[in-house]
Amino acid sequence: MNDIQKREEYINPKRDCKSELFRAILERARADGSMAEIEPIWDYYLPNDGEDLSSEKDGSLTNYEFNFVPIISFGSSEGIYVDLYLDGDCDGSGFKQTKIGVFKTLRTDLDACRLMGQLCGVLMYHGSAYVNENIHRYTPKPQLEAEYLRKLQKEQAVS
């Protein structure tokens, strides 16, 4: 691989879309058992394998300067919802908050409230951990260009 290809690969990493981030969080949480008690009460969650976000809402995430904000609430007609938002400019659009997913249960009892509240913590934890483990994918391009230049200068100084 030549220097130009290396640079392009470094400054143009694979970027996650909002739905990919949502699925990655869910996958991590399932893998460590965090969802075992919670998942059986769900009526549904979106996006899922059968229903994606619309293409205009499922843009690439190009900036790590956001927080995971799950919001739990009773539905207007039934059940409990947890909406998962990214709060911050995660994609250069200027929007401060964007929804990446929703979970719903038809139950409204205290135990369901506790479990859906627990889901909020699970989503925050696994979301932050996933982004931190894959920070390069979420780093803005100008920052990646500067990092690559510093890396190249360091290599040249050593040789």
C-alpha positions in Angstrom: 0.0 0.0 0.0 1.5 3.4 -1.0 1.5 6.5 1.2 -1.5 8.1 -0.5 -3.6 4.9 0.1 -2.5 4.7 3.7 -3.5 8.4 4.2 -6.8 8.0 2.6 -7.6 4.8 4.6 -6.7 6.6 7.8 -8.6 9.8 7.2 -11.7 8.1 5.7 -12.5 5.3 8.1 -15.6 3.2 7.9 -18.3 5.3 9.6 -21.2 3.9 11.5 -24.7 5.0 10.6 -27.2 5.6 13.4 -28.9 2.3 13.0 -25.5 0.5 13.0 -24.6 2.2 16.3 -28.0 1.2 17.7 -27.5 -2.5 16.7 -23.9 -2.5 18.0 -25.1 -1.3 21.4 -27.9 -3.9 21.5 -25.4 -6.7 20.4 -22.9 -5.7 23.2 -25.6 -5.6 25.8 -27.0 -9.0 24.8 -23.5 -10.5 24.7 -22.8 -9.7 28.3 -26.2 -10.7 29.6 -27.4 -7.2 30.3 -30.6 -7.7 28.4 -31.6 -11.1 29.7 -34.1 -9.9 32.2 -35.3 -6.8 30.2 -35.8 -8.2 26.7 -38.7 -10.6 27.5 -41.0 -7.6 28.4 -40.5 -5.7 25.1 -43.3 -5.5 22.6 -40.9 -4.2 20.0 -37.8 -2.1 19.3 -36.8 0.0 16.3 -34.7 -0.1 14.2 -34.7 -3.8 13.9 -33.8 -6.4 11.3 -37.2 -6.0 9.6 -37.5 -2.3 9.9 -34.7 0.2 9.4 -34.5 3.9 9.9 -35.4 5.9 6.8 -32.3 6.7 4.7 -32.6 10.4 5.4 -32.6 9.8 9.2 -29.8 7.1 9.1 -26.8 9.3 8.3 -23.2 8.5 9.1 -21.8 9.6 12.5 -18.7 11.7 12.0 -18.1 13.3 15.4 -17.7 11.7 18.8 -18.9 14.8 20.7 -22.2 13.5 21.8 -23.8 11.8 24.8 -26.2 8.9 25.0 -29.5 10.1 26.4 -32.2 7.5 27.0 -35.6 8.9 28.0 -38.2 6.7 29.6 -41.9 7.7 29.5 -45.4 6.3 29.6 -46.9 6.1 26.1 -49.8 8.4 25.3 -52.2 5.4 24.9 -50.4 2.4 26.3 -47.2 1.0 27.7 -43.7 2.4 28.5 -41.2 3.7 25.9 -37.5 4.2 26.1 -36.3 6.6 23.3 -32.5 6.6 22.8 -31.1 10.0 21.7 -27.6 11.2 20.8 -27.2 14.7 22.3 -24.6 16.8 20.5 -23.5 17.4 17.0 -22.8 13.8 16.0 -22.9 14.2 12.2 -22.1 17.7 11.3 -25.8 18.5 10.7 -25.9 21.1 13.5 -28.8 19.2 15.2 -28.2 19.0 18.9 -30.4 15.9 19.5 -31.2 13.0 17.2 -33.2 9.8 18.0 -31.5 6.6 17.0 -33.9 4.0 18.5 -37.0 3.2 20.6 -38.0 0.3 22.8 -41.6 -0.4 23.9 -43.3 -2.6 26.4 -47.1 -2.9 26.8 -46.7 -3.4 30.5 -47.1 -0.4 32.9 -46.5 -2.0 36.3 -43.7 -1.1 38.7 -41.5 -4.0 37.8 -41.8 -2.9 34.1 -40.9 0.6 35.0 -37.8 -0.7 36.9 -36.7 -2.9 34.0 -37.2 -0.1 31.4 -35.2 2.2 33.7 -32.5 -0.4 33.9 -32.5 -0.5 30.1 -31.6 3.2 30.1 -28.5 2.6 32.1 -27.5 -0.4 30.0 -27.9 1.7 26.8 -25.8 4.5 28.2 -23.0 2.2 29.4 -22.8 0.1 26.2 -23.2 3.0 23.9 -20.3 4.9 25.5 -18.1 1.8 25.6 -18.7 1.0 22.0 -17.9 4.5 20.8 -14.8 4.6 22.9 -13.6 1.3 21.6 -14.2 2.5 18.0 -13.3 6.1 18.4 -11.4 6.4 15.1 -14.8 5.8 13.3 -16.3 8.8 15.1 -13.3 11.2 14.9 -14.0 14.2 12.6 -12.0 14.2 9.4 -10.0 17.4 10.1 -8.8 15.8 13.3 -7.9 12.6 11.5 -5.9 14.6 9.0 -4.0 16.4 11.8 -3.4 13.0 13.6 -2.1 11.5 10.4 0.3 14.4 9.8 1.7 14.1 13.3 2.1 10.4 12.9 3.9 10.8 9.7 6.2 13.5 11.1 7.0 11.3 14.1 7.9 8.4 11.8 10.1 10.6 9.7 11.9 11.9 12.8 12.7 8.4 13.9 14.0 7.3 10.5 
